[in-house]
């Protein structure tokens, strides 16, 4: 299969490495110098250092060449076009794709668009219309572990059964197991909100509040994901799966989680801009916290953890204020 991955960040590079050998993979990045260096050294030093790119991975900064690679199969089931940008980078990439006759698209990004509060599938629909079979590949997956060949399980979500089958055929195998669903909204909401909750968990762990507090926060965080996801049209059972509780547990507890590291930095009293600069990568929880807070208000649902995180990120609240705010809430029925 001819597979093109648009976006040479950590996750795009890791997936290219995982699929190499089984497929003809081309990895595209917009930084010409970085891609030229990666092609020569066989290491993506700029965005994913420490991992050797297999010879089977083609590396390019030529957008036309990259898109043509997946299009060369004539739009058949022998091709796959994957967007591995951040949510902020999704719309600009789709704008470039509008002039190409693409038949399908899969994206990896997680979050809400900051200004529009749109989920990725809504952005894709607005930019490409109904003529493109579209879907999201998501789930609990750290790029470094995928690149090392460690086992993981992911979910592909799409309304198009043929696209789901295409992704399963392309990605399932070796150390990656793929499940499928048609609940795109549920998958995307779980993927977005868990990043905000990981920031909260980082704060709690950074303040040394213990494992009991961490477990309580993750559990109540799942309730927030389910409330918002259901209000937006997702199915409750989706949030009990890989892209819900699975991704939530990983992102809240794993030391490779960028969003968790944001919370740890906040607990240490570091300013947000300094934390983000140290990461050197996008922490989607920061970008979408404001959007999720606004959506919760609009939908009339309670999301106290999300509200508390947004207060620390944008309103000048301290991490201790966040914890006090959550602990001072009135008792309630757990399932209400």
Order of alpha helices (4+ residues) and beta strands (2+ residues): beta-alpha-beta-alpha-beta-alpha-beta-alpha-beta-alpha-beta-alpha-beta-alpha-beta-alpha-alpha-alpha-alpha-alpha-alpha-alpha-alpha
